[in-house]
Amino acid sequence: MVTTYFHFTMAGLSPDSVISAGNWGRILRRYENDTIPGRPLFGNVWLMARELTFEIARLRQFGTKPSRFEASFCLATRANADAYRARFDVHGTQVLHSVCLVDPSAARHVGSLEMIAYPPPASSFLDVTTQRAEDYWRGEGGGLTEIISLSDLKIEACLQ
């Protein structure tokens, strides 16, 4: 039996399209520094700092977990997808799809999206983010969760 999950993209995709695992990492690897005068910079250095902190924590303590740089991301239920949109896509710019894992046996991890949030003001970005990364990889934190998997995602339907 195929399990249906939910995934957001910036564009609507047709059924049977495949999103390669590692697409998020591909985007992160395209981030630029400010070396070309007059050209808009691509990327968010705080987001990159968070992702690198999570990767360092994974490598140090949770090496068998799939890297966020190499994984695909999805949500387990439509209710989780709606909650994700309300919190992380308030302008509705992302398109929701139902998806399935191409390789359901591929390594996966369920992590709390609460741990992905930026640290509160007047706190140490690195200290708080490192602790949150460790909690994320331990599966702690509760609330809204995401599934990361080394499997590609196959589009079942474009939902909106």
C-alpha positions as CSV (number, residue, x, y, z in Angstrom):
1,M,0.0,0.0,0.0
2,V,1.3,3.4,-0.9
3,T,1.3,6.1,1.8
4,T,0.3,9.6,0.8
5,Y,2.2,12.5,2.2
6,F,2.1,16.3,1.5
7,H,4.8,18.5,0.1
8,F,4.9,22.2,-0.8
9,T,6.8,23.6,-3.9
10,M,7.0,27.0,-5.5
11,A,5.2,25.8,-8.6
12,G,2.4,23.4,-9.4
13,L,3.7,20.0,-10.7
14,S,1.9,17.4,-12.7
15,P,1.1,13.9,-11.5
16,D,4.0,11.5,-11.8
17,S,6.5,14.3,-11.7
18,V,9.4,13.5,-9.4
19,I,11.2,15.8,-6.9
20,S,14.7,14.5,-6.3
21,A,15.8,14.0,-2.8
22,G,18.4,16.7,-2.1
23,N,16.5,19.4,-3.9
24,W,16.6,21.6,-0.7
25,G,20.4,21.1,-0.5
26,R,20.7,22.0,-4.2
27,I,19.0,25.3,-3.4
28,L,21.2,25.9,-0.4
29,R,24.3,25.2,-2.4
30,R,23.3,28.0,-4.9
31,Y,23.3,30.7,-2.2
32,E,25.7,33.5,-3.1
33,N,28.0,35.9,-1.3
34,D,28.1,39.5,-2.2
35,T,30.8,39.4,-4.9
36,I,29.0,40.8,-7.9
37,P,28.2,44.5,-7.4
38,G,24.7,45.6,-8.4
39,R,23.3,42.1,-8.6
40,P,20.7,41.0,-6.0
41,L,22.0,38.5,-3.6
42,F,20.4,35.0,-3.6
43,G,19.9,33.3,-0.3
44,N,19.3,33.9,3.4
45,V,22.5,33.6,5.5
46,W,20.5,33.0,8.8
47,L,18.7,30.1,7.1
48,M,22.0,28.7,5.9
49,A,23.5,29.1,9.4
50,R,20.6,27.2,10.8
51,E,21.0,24.4,8.2
52,L,24.7,24.1,8.8
53,T,24.3,24.0,12.6
54,F,21.7,21.2,12.1
55,E,24.1,19.3,9.8
56,I,27.0,19.7,12.2
57,A,24.9,18.3,15.1
58,R,23.8,15.4,12.8
59,L,27.3,14.6,11.9
60,R,28.6,14.7,15.5
61,Q,25.9,12.7,17.2
62,F,23.4,11.3,14.7
63,G,25.4,10.1,11.7
64,T,22.9,7.4,10.7
65,K,20.1,10.0,10.3
66,P,19.6,11.4,6.7
67,S,21.2,14.7,6.0
68,R,18.7,17.6,5.4
69,F,21.0,18.6,2.5
70,E,20.4,15.2,0.8
71,A,16.8,14.6,1.8
72,S,13.3,15.3,0.6
73,F,10.7,16.8,3.0
74,C,7.0,16.0,3.5
75,L,4.2,16.2,6.0
76,A,2.3,13.2,7.2
77,T,-1.3,14.5,7.0
78,R,-3.3,17.2,5.3
79,A,-4.0,18.7,8.8
80,N,-0.2,19.0,9.2
81,A,0.1,20.6,5.8
82,D,-2.6,23.1,6.7
83,A,-0.9,23.9,10.0
84,Y,2.5,24.3,8.1
85,R,0.9,26.7,5.6
86,A,-0.6,28.8,8.4
87,R,2.7,29.1,10.2
88,F,5.4,29.1,7.4
89,D,3.5,30.2,4.2
90,V,1.2,32.9,5.4
91,H,1.1,34.5,2.0
92,G,0.1,31.3,0.3
93,T,3.0,31.4,-2.3
94,Q,3.7,27.7,-2.1
95,V,1.7,25.0,-3.9
96,L,0.6,22.0,-2.0
97,H,0.9,18.5,-3.5
98,S,0.1,15.0,-2.4
99,V,3.1,12.8,-2.8
100,C,4.4,9.3,-2.1
101,L,8.0,8.1,-1.4
102,V,9.5,6.5,-4.5
103,D,11.6,4.3,-2.1
104,P,9.6,3.8,1.1
105,S,12.6,1.8,2.6
106,A,15.0,4.8,2.3
107,A,16.3,6.3,5.5
108,R,14.0,8.8,7.1
109,H,13.6,10.9,10.2
110,V,10.6,12.6,11.8
111,G,11.6,16.0,13.3
112,S,9.7,18.7,15.1
113,L,9.3,21.9,13.1
114,E,9.3,23.7,16.4
115,M,13.0,23.1,16.5
116,I,13.5,24.9,13.1
117,A,12.2,28.2,14.4
118,Y,14.7,31.0,14.9
119,P,15.9,31.7,18.4
120,P,14.1,34.4,20.4
121,P,15.5,37.9,20.5
122,A,18.5,38.6,22.8
123,S,19.5,34.9,22.9
124,S,22.6,33.2,21.4
125,F,21.8,32.1,17.9
126,L,24.4,29.4,17.9
127,D,23.7,28.1,21.4
128,V,20.0,27.9,21.0
129,T,20.1,26.5,17.4
130,T,22.6,23.9,18.4
131,Q,20.4,22.7,21.3
132,R,17.4,22.7,19.0
133,A,19.3,20.8,16.3
134,E,20.2,18.1,18.9
135,D,16.5,17.9,20.0
136,Y,15.4,17.7,16.4
137,W,17.6,14.8,15.7
138,R,16.5,13.1,18.9
139,G,12.9,13.4,17.8
140,E,12.0,15.7,20.6
141,G,10.1,19.0,20.5
142,G,6.6,17.9,19.7
143,G,4.0,19.9,17.8
144,L,4.1,20.1,14.1
145,T,6.5,17.6,12.5
146,E,8.1,17.0,9.2
147,I,9.4,13.8,7.6
148,I,12.7,13.9,5.9
149,S,13.7,10.9,3.7
150,L,16.5,10.0,1.3
151,S,13.7,8.9,-1.1
152,D,12.7,11.0,-4.1
153,L,9.0,12.2,-4.0
154,K,6.5,11.3,-6.7
155,I,3.7,13.7,-7.2
156,E,0.2,12.2,-6.9
157,A,-1.8,15.4,-7.4
158,C,-1.5,19.1,-7.3
159,L,-3.9,20.2,-4.6
160,Q,-3.8,24.0,-4.8
